[in-house]
């Protein structure tokens, strides 16, 4: 791999992490860009939907509910979710 390509890839703003973690083979680059083109998985879509529901319950409580109360609210609504997942998401706020 020539020096110009190495410098471009190492400092490219479109890459979410350094290319140094890739092997220098072409197949690694092809795999990476194929991964970037993939559509969102069903699990990721379900997670995004759940995060939206967490936000709604949290905001409806005037941001006073913690993860135990949000989880109890989900249980009452028959939404399947662990308290730890709610806690993890609320911790990112």
RAMOUR-V515431 format. One line per field, one symbol per residue. ss: DSSP state (H for helix, E for strand, - for the rest). phi: phi as a letter, one per 20 degrees, with the letter a starting at -180 (. if undefined). burial: + if it has 24 or more other ideal C-beta (glycine too) atoms within 12 Angstrom, else -. A space follows every 50 residues. Layout:
BEGIN
ss: ???
phi: ???
burial: ???
END
This chain:
BEGIN
ss: --HHHHHHHH--------HHH----HHHHHHHHHHHH----HHHHHHHHH HHHHHHHHHH------HHHHHHHHHH------HHHHHHHHH--
phi: .fffffffffdffeefbffgfefeffffffffffffefffffffffffff ffffffffffelldfeffffffffffemeeaefffffffffef
burial: --------+----------------------------------------+ --++--++------+-+--++-++------+----+--++---
END
